[in-house]
Amino acid sequence: MQGSMLTVSAVSAVIAAAAEYADYRRRHRRDVDAVGFMPWRGIALVSLTVALFAAAFGLKG
């Protein structure tokens, strides 16, 4: 159980990093009208929360 929770935590942290990078690219786009439809900030927030809770449960043992 501990290994699977730490795996979930690592995958969620990678998703959060990718979402932050995508949000950075969206904020620094050249074409102001090309907004997109993905809520990158929300995806990063949810995946970071999942990563923290999964790490806490995984370390608790």
A tleap script that builds the chain and sets N, CA, C and O, in Angstrom:
source leaprc.protein.ff14SB
mol = sequence {
  NMET GLN GLY SER MET LEU THR VAL SER ALA
  VAL SER ALA VAL ILE ALA ALA ALA ALA GLU
  TYR ALA ASP TYR ARG ARG ARG HIE ARG ARG
  ASP VAL ASP ALA VAL GLY PHE MET PRO TRP
  ARG GLY ILE ALA LEU VAL SER LEU THR VAL
  ALA LEU PHE ALA ALA ALA PHE GLY LEU LYS
  CGLY
}
set mol.1.N position { 0.826 -1.197 0.000 }
set mol.1.CA position { 0.000 0.000 0.000 }
set mol.1.C position { 0.871 1.263 0.000 }
set mol.1.O position { 0.560 2.246 -0.672 }
set mol.2.N position { 1.967 1.214 0.768 }
set mol.2.CA position { 2.813 2.392 0.876 }
set mol.2.C position { 3.461 2.722 -0.464 }
set mol.2.O position { 3.544 3.892 -0.838 }
set mol.3.N position { 3.917 1.711 -1.184 }
set mol.3.CA position { 4.548 1.938 -2.481 }
set mol.3.C position { 3.586 2.499 -3.506 }
set mol.3.O position { 3.958 3.353 -4.312 }
set mol.4.N position { 2.353 2.023 -3.480 }
set mol.4.CA position { 1.381 2.517 -4.455 }
set mol.4.C position { 0.992 3.970 -4.163 }
set mol.4.O position { 0.769 4.750 -5.090 }
set mol.5.N position { 0.912 4.329 -2.903 }
set mol.5.CA position { 0.573 5.720 -2.572 }
set mol.5.C position { 1.716 6.660 -2.945 }
set mol.5.O position { 1.474 7.785 -3.381 }
set mol.6.N position { 2.950 6.210 -2.777 }
set mol.6.CA position { 4.082 7.044 -3.167 }
set mol.6.C position { 4.172 7.155 -4.683 }
set mol.6.O position { 4.616 8.180 -5.201 }
set mol.7.N position { 3.757 6.113 -5.402 }
set mol.7.CA position { 3.699 6.177 -6.864 }
set mol.7.C position { 2.642 7.169 -7.313 }
set mol.7.O position { 2.875 7.954 -8.232 }
set mol.8.N position { 1.485 7.138 -6.673 }
set mol.8.CA position { 0.431 8.102 -6.981 }
set mol.8.C position { 0.918 9.515 -6.705 }
set mol.8.O position { 0.638 10.434 -7.474 }
set mol.9.N position { 1.636 9.685 -5.626 }
set mol.9.CA position { 2.168 10.995 -5.278 }
set mol.9.C position { 3.165 11.489 -6.326 }
set mol.9.O position { 3.129 12.657 -6.713 }
set mol.10.N position { 4.043 10.616 -6.783 }
set mol.10.CA position { 5.036 11.009 -7.790 }
set mol.10.C position { 4.382 11.346 -9.123 }
set mol.10.O position { 4.756 12.326 -9.768 }
set mol.11.N position { 3.417 10.550 -9.538 }
set mol.11.CA position { 2.723 10.814 -10.805 }
set mol.11.C position { 1.940 12.117 -10.718 }
set mol.11.O position { 1.926 12.897 -11.670 }
set mol.12.N position { 1.295 12.354 -9.596 }
set mol.12.CA position { 0.555 13.601 -9.426 }
set mol.12.C position { 1.485 14.812 -9.420 }
set mol.12.O position { 1.125 15.870 -9.935 }
set mol.13.N position { 2.653 14.668 -8.853 }
set mol.13.CA position { 3.616 15.768 -8.858 }
set mol.13.C position { 4.099 16.064 -10.275 }
set mol.13.O position { 4.300 17.226 -10.628 }
set mol.14.N position { 4.287 15.032 -11.085 }
set mol.14.CA position { 4.686 15.234 -12.479 }
set mol.14.C position { 3.566 15.924 -13.258 }
set mol.14.O position { 3.835 16.806 -14.074 }
set mol.15.N position { 2.328 15.534 -13.017 }
set mol.15.CA position { 1.188 16.180 -13.683 }
set mol.15.C position { 1.095 17.639 -13.255 }
set mol.15.O position { 0.813 18.506 -14.083 }
set mol.16.N position { 1.326 17.924 -11.982 }
set mol.16.CA position { 1.290 19.307 -11.504 }
set mol.16.C position { 2.382 20.140 -12.167 }
set mol.16.O position { 2.145 21.289 -12.541 }
set mol.17.N position { 3.568 19.571 -12.313 }
set mol.17.CA position { 4.656 20.302 -12.965 }
set mol.17.C position { 4.337 20.553 -14.429 }
set mol.17.O position { 4.605 21.640 -14.942 }
set mol.18.N position { 3.771 19.573 -15.104 }
set mol.18.CA position { 3.399 19.746 -16.515 }
set mol.18.C position { 2.299 20.792 -16.672 }
set mol.18.O position { 2.319 21.579 -17.619 }
set mol.19.N position { 1.348 20.803 -15.755 }
set mol.19.CA position { 0.270 21.786 -15.819 }
set mol.19.C position { 0.788 23.197 -15.544 }
set mol.19.O position { 0.335 24.158 -16.166 }
set mol.20.N position { 1.725 23.321 -14.623 }
set mol.20.CA position { 2.318 24.639 -14.369 }
set mol.20.C position { 3.093 25.139 -15.581 }
set mol.20.O position { 3.048 26.326 -15.902 }
set mol.21.N position { 3.807 24.235 -16.255 }
set mol.21.CA position { 4.527 24.613 -17.466 }
set mol.21.C position { 3.554 25.040 -18.566 }
set mol.21.O position { 3.797 26.020 -19.269 }
set mol.22.N position { 2.454 24.302 -18.709 }
set mol.22.CA position { 1.452 24.658 -19.712 }
set mol.22.C position { 0.799 25.999 -19.377 }
set mol.22.O position { 0.517 26.792 -20.276 }
set mol.23.N position { 0.560 26.254 -18.104 }
set mol.23.CA position { -0.017 27.543 -17.711 }
set mol.23.C position { 0.972 28.672 -17.956 }
set mol.23.O position { 0.573 29.765 -18.358 }
set mol.24.N position { 2.249 28.425 -17.718 }
set mol.24.CA position { 3.275 29.425 -18.015 }
set mol.24.C position { 3.296 29.743 -19.507 }
set mol.24.O position { 3.386 30.907 -19.897 }
set mol.25.N position { 3.214 28.712 -20.332 }
set mol.25.CA position { 3.197 28.941 -21.783 }
set mol.25.C position { 1.945 29.701 -22.211 }
set mol.25.O position { 2.001 30.550 -23.100 }
set mol.26.N position { 0.796 29.387 -21.565 }
set mol.26.CA position { -0.441 30.083 -21.911 }
set mol.26.C position { -0.363 31.554 -21.522 }
set mol.26.O position { -0.840 32.417 -22.259 }
set mol.27.N position { 0.234 31.844 -20.371 }
set mol.27.CA position { 0.340 33.238 -19.929 }
set mol.27.C position { 1.302 34.053 -20.779 }
set mol.27.O position { 1.170 35.274 -20.863 }
set mol.28.N position { 2.268 33.396 -21.410 }
set mol.28.CA position { 3.264 34.101 -22.209 }
set mol.28.C position { 3.091 33.844 -23.706 }
set mol.28.O position { 4.076 33.779 -24.441 }
set mol.29.N position { 1.859 33.699 -24.155 }
set mol.29.CA position { 1.612 33.422 -25.571 }
set mol.29.C position { 1.738 34.700 -26.399 }
set mol.29.O position { 1.546 35.805 -25.892 }
set mol.30.N position { 2.061 34.532 -27.667 }
set mol.30.CA position { 2.195 35.682 -28.566 }
set mol.30.C position { 0.840 36.164 -29.062 }
set mol.30.O position { 0.588 37.367 -29.137 }
set mol.31.N position { -0.031 35.217 -29.401 }
set mol.31.CA position { -1.359 35.570 -29.905 }
set mol.31.C position { -2.315 35.673 -28.716 }
set mol.31.O position { -2.678 34.662 -28.115 }
set mol.32.N position { -2.712 36.883 -28.387 }
set mol.32.CA position { -3.550 37.115 -27.202 }
set mol.32.C position { -4.933 36.488 -27.364 }
set mol.32.O position { -5.561 36.132 -26.366 }
set mol.33.N position { -5.414 36.346 -28.578 }
set mol.33.CA position { -6.746 35.794 -28.805 }
set mol.33.C position { -6.777 34.261 -28.723 }
set mol.33.O position { -7.860 33.684 -28.619 }
set mol.34.N position { -5.650 33.606 -28.764 }
set mol.34.CA position { -5.607 32.140 -28.697 }
set mol.34.C position { -5.547 31.704 -27.230 }
set mol.34.O position { -4.490 31.337 -26.718 }
set mol.35.N position { -6.682 31.754 -26.585 }
set mol.35.CA position { -6.738 31.517 -25.141 }
set mol.35.C position { -6.643 30.038 -24.795 }
set mol.35.O position { -5.904 29.684 -23.876 }
set mol.36.N position { -7.345 29.176 -25.480 }
set mol.36.CA position { -7.399 27.762 -25.144 }
set mol.36.C position { -8.542 27.484 -24.185 }
set mol.36.O position { -9.238 28.399 -23.746 }
set mol.37.N position { -8.726 26.205 -23.864 }
set mol.37.CA position { -9.871 25.844 -23.023 }
set mol.37.C position { -9.502 25.012 -21.806 }
set mol.37.O position { -10.381 24.684 -21.009 }
set mol.38.N position { -8.238 24.660 -21.635 }
set mol.38.CA position { -7.854 23.828 -20.501 }
set mol.38.C position { -7.612 24.692 -19.261 }
set mol.38.O position { -6.892 25.688 -19.333 }
set mol.39.N position { -8.200 24.323 -18.140 }
set mol.39.CA position { -7.974 25.075 -16.891 }
set mol.39.C position { -6.689 24.610 -16.207 }
set mol.39.O position { -6.743 23.881 -15.217 }
set mol.40.N position { -5.541 25.027 -16.727 }
set mol.40.CA position { -4.253 24.523 -16.252 }
set mol.40.C position { -4.016 24.829 -14.783 }
set mol.40.O position { -3.442 24.004 -14.071 }
set mol.41.N position { -4.436 25.978 -14.320 }
set mol.41.CA position { -4.227 26.340 -12.914 }
set mol.41.C position { -5.003 25.387 -11.999 }
set mol.41.O position { -4.484 24.950 -10.972 }
set mol.42.N position { -6.230 25.072 -12.368 }
set mol.42.CA position { -7.033 24.146 -11.572 }
set mol.42.C position { -6.489 22.730 -11.603 }
set mol.42.O position { -6.507 22.033 -10.589 }
set mol.43.N position { -6.006 22.302 -12.758 }
set mol.43.CA position { -5.412 20.972 -12.874 }
set mol.43.C position { -4.168 20.885 -11.989 }
set mol.43.O position { -3.957 19.882 -11.307 }
set mol.44.N position { -3.360 21.918 -12.001 }
set mol.44.CA position { -2.153 21.928 -11.163 }
set mol.44.C position { -2.522 21.906 -9.682 }
set mol.44.O position { -1.895 21.197 -8.895 }
set mol.45.N position { -3.521 22.668 -9.307 }
set mol.45.CA position { -3.930 22.722 -7.905 }
set mol.45.C position { -4.461 21.372 -7.419 }
set mol.45.O position { -4.092 20.913 -6.338 }
set mol.46.N position { -5.313 20.744 -8.204 }
set mol.46.CA position { -5.881 19.457 -7.804 }
set mol.46.C position { -4.800 18.381 -7.753 }
set mol.46.O position { -4.758 17.593 -6.809 }
set mol.47.N position { -3.926 18.342 -8.758 }
set mol.47.CA position { -2.894 17.304 -8.758 }
set mol.47.C position { -1.867 17.528 -7.651 }
set mol.47.O position { -1.330 16.561 -7.110 }
set mol.48.N position { -1.589 18.769 -7.308 }
set mol.48.CA position { -0.682 19.032 -6.189 }
set mol.48.C position { -1.321 18.609 -4.867 }
set mol.48.O position { -0.635 18.075 -3.995 }
set mol.49.N position { -2.606 18.839 -4.710 }
set mol.49.CA position { -3.316 18.400 -3.507 }
set mol.49.C position { -3.308 16.882 -3.390 }
set mol.49.O position { -3.071 16.336 -2.312 }
set mol.50.N position { -3.569 16.205 -4.506 }
set mol.50.CA position { -3.534 14.742 -4.507 }
set mol.50.C position { -2.134 14.245 -4.168 }
set mol.50.O position { -1.982 13.277 -3.423 }
set mol.51.N position { -1.111 14.902 -4.710 }
set mol.51.CA position { 0.268 14.489 -4.433 }
set mol.51.C position { 0.596 14.629 -2.945 }
set mol.51.O position { 1.228 13.748 -2.362 }
set mol.52.N position { 0.173 15.716 -2.343 }
set mol.52.CA position { 0.458 15.928 -0.925 }
set mol.52.C position { -0.269 14.914 -0.035 }
set mol.52.O position { 0.327 14.361 0.889 }
set mol.53.N position { -1.552 14.671 -0.311 }
set mol.53.CA position { -2.304 13.703 0.489 }
set mol.53.C position { -1.786 12.282 0.288 }
set mol.53.O position { -1.696 11.508 1.241 }
set mol.54.N position { -1.449 11.942 -0.948 }
set mol.54.CA position { -0.939 10.588 -1.203 }
set mol.54.C position { 0.427 10.402 -0.529 }
set mol.54.O position { 0.717 9.326 -0.005 }
set mol.55.N position { 1.252 11.430 -0.542 }
set mol.55.CA position { 2.545 11.339 0.142 }
set mol.55.C position { 2.343 11.198 1.647 }
set mol.55.O position { 3.040 10.421 2.299 }
set mol.56.N position { 1.406 11.938 2.192 }
set mol.56.CA position { 1.144 11.845 3.632 }
set mol.56.C position { 0.639 10.449 4.008 }
set mol.56.O position { 1.089 9.877 5.001 }
set mol.57.N position { -0.287 9.903 3.227 }
set mol.57.CA position { -0.799 8.568 3.523 }
set mol.57.C position { 0.268 7.507 3.259 }
set mol.57.O position { 0.333 6.502 3.968 }
set mol.58.N position { 1.098 7.724 2.249 }
set mol.58.CA position { 2.145 6.758 1.957 }
set mol.58.C position { 3.230 6.744 3.014 }
set mol.58.O position { 3.758 5.681 3.339 }
set mol.59.N position { 3.571 7.893 3.553 }
set mol.59.CA position { 4.607 7.959 4.585 }
set mol.59.C position { 4.083 7.514 5.956 }
set mol.59.O position { 4.842 7.065 6.815 }
set mol.60.N position { 2.766 7.650 6.134 }
set mol.60.CA position { 2.183 7.205 7.412 }
set mol.60.C position { 2.327 5.705 7.572 }
set mol.60.O position { 2.540 5.193 8.671 }
set mol.61.N position { 2.205 5.010 6.442 }
set mol.61.CA position { 2.471 3.577 6.458 }
set mol.61.C position { 1.273 2.759 6.689 }
set mol.61.O position { 1.362 1.531 6.725 }
savepdb mol mol.pdb
quit
